[in-house]
Amino acid sequence: MFVLRAQCRLSDASGEIPLRGLAGASAIQWLGGAAPAEVWGKVERAGMTVIRLPDAAGTARFLAAGGTAPALPQMSIDHWRWLEVRSGVARIEQATMEKFVPQMLNYELIGGVDFRKGCYPGQEIVARSQYRGAIKRRSLLFQTAGQAVAGTEVFHSDDPGQPAGEVANAAPQPTGMVPGTLALIEIKLTALRGGTLHVGTRDGPQLHPVALPYALPVEAVEPG
């Protein structure tokens, strides 16, 4: 009865509409009263569209599309990536395309899925996971002294024969913090009940949990 798809053509407009990240007190000061107060709020400022992102580690973050770059102190790309990971909001990368359903990345907890809105291809699987209590995997933050990149498998010390999860996003720890990597990892909930988790192999760098900036449902934080 309804057309779910329409023919379209995509093109790379990054040369015409540059995308920049703004973060910290200097960004707040530059935006002034125009800073969006709500997460995902949008305003127009100095010829650019500014969108408020979830804060990370107490740092305000924004995306700015178009316009001229403001004269603000520059942040390294690694620090920006670390803030992205620390926010707990997963970003799909080339290595993780078509590997997760929304609940595995906690999307329904952060407004990424709305169950009161219409239909879309694949909604049956997503709705079944939501309403039948079949969510057996979640994304959690971990820190490791070693390295990790998106798409790397994670193994449990008691079950080395099959992966217990996969790295969704990762970034090196900023200067001045404990050396290593911060990673947002999609993980089996059963793998959180004892033993240890390791990157790449059973004997790989050990993972240590880090608190998410938002609450998880009880089934994800309490052994059952």
C-alpha positions in Angstrom: 0.0 0.0 0.0 2.9 2.3 0.7 6.1 3.2 -1.2 9.0 2.6 1.2 11.7 3.6 -1.2 12.3 6.4 -3.6 15.0 6.7 -6.3 17.7 9.2 -5.3 21.2 10.1 -6.1 23.9 10.9 -3.5 26.9 13.1 -3.9 29.8 14.2 -1.7 29.1 17.8 -0.7 31.9 18.0 1.9 33.8 20.5 -0.3 30.8 22.8 -0.4 29.5 22.2 3.1 32.4 21.5 5.5 31.6 19.7 8.7 33.5 20.7 11.9 33.4 19.6 15.5 33.3 22.2 18.3 33.9 21.3 21.9 34.6 22.8 25.3 34.4 26.2 26.9 35.7 28.1 23.9 33.0 26.7 21.7 30.3 27.6 24.3 31.7 31.1 24.5 31.8 31.5 20.7 28.2 30.3 20.4 27.0 32.4 23.3 23.3 32.6 23.5 23.0 30.7 20.3 24.3 27.4 21.8 21.5 24.8 21.5 20.4 23.9 25.0 19.0 20.4 24.2 20.9 17.4 22.9 20.4 17.2 19.1 19.0 20.8 19.2 19.8 22.8 16.1 20.5 26.6 15.5 21.8 28.8 12.8 25.0 30.8 13.7 27.3 32.8 11.4 26.1 31.1 8.2 26.4 27.6 9.6 24.1 25.0 11.1 25.1 24.0 14.6 23.8 20.8 16.3 24.3 19.9 20.0 25.8 16.5 20.6 25.7 14.6 23.9 28.3 15.8 26.3 31.3 13.6 26.9 33.5 13.6 30.1 31.9 16.9 31.1 32.7 18.5 27.7 30.1 20.1 25.6 30.2 19.1 21.9 28.7 20.4 18.7 28.7 19.7 15.0 28.9 22.7 12.7 28.0 22.4 9.0 28.9 25.1 6.5 30.1 28.6 7.0 33.6 29.7 7.8 35.7 28.0 10.5 35.6 30.0 13.8 38.9 31.2 15.2 39.0 28.7 18.1 41.8 26.6 19.5 42.3 23.4 17.5 41.7 20.0 19.0 43.5 16.9 17.8 41.4 14.4 15.8 42.4 11.7 18.4 41.0 13.8 21.2 37.7 14.3 19.3 37.5 10.6 18.6 38.0 9.9 22.3 35.2 12.2 23.2 33.0 10.5 20.7 33.7 7.1 22.2 33.3 8.5 25.8 29.9 9.8 25.0 28.7 6.2 24.6 27.0 7.0 21.3 28.2 4.4 18.7 29.1 5.5 15.2 28.9 2.9 12.4 32.2 2.6 10.6 33.2 0.7 7.5 34.4 -2.3 9.5 31.0 -2.6 11.4 28.5 -2.1 8.7 25.4 -4.3 8.9 26.6 -6.1 12.0 24.4 -4.7 14.7 20.7 -4.1 15.4 19.9 -0.8 17.2 19.5 -2.3 20.7 23.0 -3.8 20.5 24.3 -0.2 20.3 21.9 1.1 23.0 20.2 3.3 20.4 16.8 2.9 21.9 18.2 4.3 25.2 19.5 7.5 23.7 16.7 8.5 21.4 18.1 6.7 18.3 15.0 4.6 17.8 11.4 5.7 18.3 8.8 2.9 18.7 5.9 5.3 18.3 6.7 6.2 14.7 6.0 4.5 11.5 7.3 1.5 9.6 10.6 0.8 8.0 12.3 -2.2 6.4 13.7 -4.5 9.1 11.5 -3.1 11.9 10.2 -6.6 12.7 13.5 -7.8 14.1 14.0 -4.5 16.0 10.5 -4.6 17.5 10.7 -8.3 18.4 13.9 -7.6 20.4 12.3 -4.7 22.1 9.0 -6.3 23.2 9.9 -9.9 23.7 12.9 -9.2 26.0 15.3 -10.8 23.6 18.1 -8.3 24.0 21.1 -10.4 24.9 23.9 -8.0 23.8 24.7 -4.4 24.7 27.4 -1.8 24.1 29.6 -0.9 27.0 32.7 1.1 27.6 36.0 -0.5 28.3 39.6 0.6 28.7 42.7 -1.4 27.8 46.4 -0.8 28.0 46.7 -2.2 24.5 45.3 -1.2 21.1 41.8 -1.7 19.7 40.1 -0.7 16.4 36.5 -0.9 15.1 35.7 -4.5 14.0 38.2 -6.2 16.3 36.6 -9.2 18.1 36.6 -9.6 21.8 37.0 -12.9 23.6 36.1 -14.2 27.1 38.8 -16.0 29.1 36.5 -19.0 29.7 35.3 -19.3 26.1 38.1 -18.6 23.7 36.6 -20.6 20.8 34.1 -17.9 19.8 34.0 -14.1 20.1 32.0 -12.6 22.9 31.7 -9.2 21.3 33.1 -6.7 18.8 34.7 -3.3 19.1 32.2 -0.7 17.7 34.5 2.4 18.1 37.8 3.0 19.8 40.3 5.9 20.3 43.6 6.3 22.1 43.5 7.9 25.6 44.4 11.6 25.6 47.7 12.9 26.8 47.8 13.0 30.6 45.5 10.0 31.1 46.4 6.4 31.6 48.0 5.2 28.4 46.0 2.8 26.2 42.7 2.8 24.4 39.1 3.6 25.2 36.6 1.4 23.4 32.8 1.1 23.0 32.2 -2.6 22.7 29.1 -4.6 21.7 29.2 -7.5 24.1 27.2 -10.6 25.2 25.6 -9.9 28.5 26.5 -13.4 29.7 30.2 -12.5 29.1 30.0 -10.0 32.0 29.4 -12.7 34.6 32.9 -13.6 35.8 36.1 -14.2 33.9 38.0 -11.6 31.9 37.5 -10.0 28.5 40.4 -9.6 26.0 40.9 -7.8 22.7 41.7 -9.9 19.6 42.4 -13.2 21.3 42.0 -15.0 24.6 45.5 -13.8 25.6 45.1 -10.3 24.1 45.1 -7.1 26.1 42.6 -7.2 29.0 39.6 -5.0 29.0 38.5 -3.1 32.1 34.9 -1.6 32.4 34.3 2.1 32.3 30.9 3.6 33.3 28.6 4.8 30.6 27.2 8.3 30.8 23.7 7.0 30.6 21.8 4.3 32.5 21.4 0.7 31.2 18.3 -1.5 31.8 18.6 -3.8 34.8 19.2 -6.9 32.7 22.4 -5.4 31.4 24.0 -4.6 34.7 22.8 -7.4 37.0 23.7 -11.1 36.6 20.8 -13.3 35.9 
